[in-house]
């Protein structure tokens, strides 16, 4: 899943230019919208991902994949076991 088209998320379009994320919003509500969009477009439900796969998916939209990964985990949109061995799309 790598179609990050923002057609279903018109409020998220402002954060993208030429398919790349230009900024990670500081306001919590806008960041939540963006993260939900990324989780739904980059990661399939019921599929386990390695950290490398998560990073590769996030790098398709922004160079700071670790910040995006951290935001997704904190928001509960990606979940991982205590040992950090895999990631799975959350809520």
Secondary structure, DSSP 8 states (H G I E B T S, - for coil): ------TT-GGGGGGEETTEE----SSHHHHHHHHHHHHHHH--TT-EE-HHHHHHHHHTT-S-HHHHHHHHHHTTSEE--TT---EEE--
